[in-house]
Amino acid sequence: MGAGGLHAAETLTNARRPRPSWTAVRRMLQPRRRDPQAIPGAPFRIGCSRDRHRSIGRSRSRGGARLMLRGYPAAGDAAGAREAAAGAMAAPSLGPREILAPSPEDGRRAAASSSGHRGLLWRLRDKQCRLGLFEIGPGHELHQVMCLMQAGLWAATQVSMDHPPTGLPTEEDFSEVLTQVHEGFELGTLAGPAFARLRRSLGLAEEDYQAALGPGRPYLQFLSTSKSKASFFLSHDQRFFLKTLRSREVQALLAHLPRYVHHLQRHPHSLLARVLGVHSLRVARGKKKYFIVMQSVFYPAGRISERYDIKGCEVSRWVEPAPEGSVLVLVLKDLNFQGKTINLGPQRSWFLRQMELDTAFLRELNVLDYSLLMAFQRLHEDERGPGSSLIFRTARSIRGAQSAEESGAQNRRLLPDAPNALHIVDGPEHRYFLGLVDLTTVYGLRKRLEQLWKTLRYPGRTFSTVSPACYARRLCQWVEAHTE
């Protein structure tokens, strides 16, 4: 995957860079209904009104386009299945009804047992037993939801393949809402052209993106120790990560999107997670749910031995490790990392500088509570040192830089010859997977009140809810203290 910046012809200058208002973003989340439009080339039967015959590229607008799609692949059309999917998406939290089992029989037994009253201790123990990755097979409670997501994402990606964005980015690229109406559900694509440009700048082919997220192979669900009520999914190859978001988080993400894209242009090797798409899903007449698609920081995951989620504080930052020899996939936290260090060798100075640049950007956005994801695997002997791939690594790392001065200002580095190179840093003995995620929590009144309560609740202890300036400074200090 290429790591160069966006093409020069698509560069947004400070003068032209659009900044959508909160009112505009809220309008995006409530698109007006339009007559159906046809998408040429998509393998669906598409209903289209007779009084409109404009192409989809011209029918896009601030209010959004609306399409009727029938015959979507791999998604059941029975009314009962749609109702089950609607119920599953309506409550994405990891409550006792979300029993995820590796087989249909276990799933049915778990669902039946969860119908009765259970105490808090039982729920905590049950959640601990269900941590890790689970394939969403036919017996899985979220199987129907997964099928709808896959069908919707396949069709949404087909739009960007048939009508790729051209010319310079415009304000409409960041405010467009496209709603595709399938039988039994509808999927919305927010700021589709802007994300299509971003995927192209990363060297990600739309065909590969569509194949990984569309019907064919089941997603994996990741059950974590996170306190968030979000649901987490991975594509089957674990290359792409899907996460449900609340409406206010989507508002923040879209309001910051032009500045986010501009930051990635200025710093192509940024540690910020690459968000590749924002979507909404409404099943039957249920409540609309939002989710994002992003590059997984932990990819390829085959040889990763440990994973961590770091916030630079201590309250609620401990996870009970998996038993010795267990195949359970756990993401540990700050307190689990005590006594350990990240040995980056010559790459340490680059890492510290990039952390300063990225956290300063998030501070400007008034964002907090983000995490530094970190994992590592031991390097094989033939992977240590520059080796024979130095020329290739240098070429792909400086592409797009106009001069040595510009390359230095962008804080570029030599990228490893590996998939997901933007999130991989090789030390003398270990390969590290590093990325900043969860970039949508704004320091508003809700968080200020939470900070006040935690100050009284945890005197003398460090917790995650602090001002963006304090949060950025503290995380950078943690990184400096734990790297060598």
Salt bridges, closest charged atoms under 4 A:
GLU10 OE2 - ARG197 NH1 3.75
GLU10 OE2 - ARG200 NH2 2.43
ASP35 OD2 - ARG52 NE 3.00
GLU105 OE2 - ARG108 NH2 3.80
ASP106 OD1 - ARG109 NH2 2.08
ASP126 OD2 - ARG130 NE 2.68
GLU135 OE1 - HIS236 NE2 3.25
GLU171 OE2 - ARG62 NH1 3.78
ASP173 OD2 - ARG197 NE 3.24
GLU176 OE2 - ARG60 NE 3.23
GLU186 OE1 - ARG66 NH2 3.00
GLU186 OE2 - ARG282 NE 3.45
GLU206 OE1 - ARG199 NE 2.76
GLU249 OE2 - ARG246 NH2 3.28
GLU306 OE1 - LYS340 NZ 2.99
ASP309 OD1 - ARG317 NH2 2.86
ASP334 OD1 - ARG317 NE 2.75
GLU356 OE1 - ARG353 NH1 3.41
ASP358 OD1 - HIS263 NE2 2.75
GLU364 OE1 - ARG259 NH2 3.82
ASP369 OD1 - LYS311 NZ 3.34
GLU381 OE2 - ARG384 NH1 3.44
GLU383 OE1 - ARG303 NH2 3.05
ASP426 OD1 - ARG431 NE 2.76
GLU429 OE1 - ARG378 NH1 3.67
ASP438 OD1 - LYS243 NZ 2.72
GLU450 OE1 - LYS447 NZ 3.09
GLU450 OE2 - LYS454 NZ 3.01
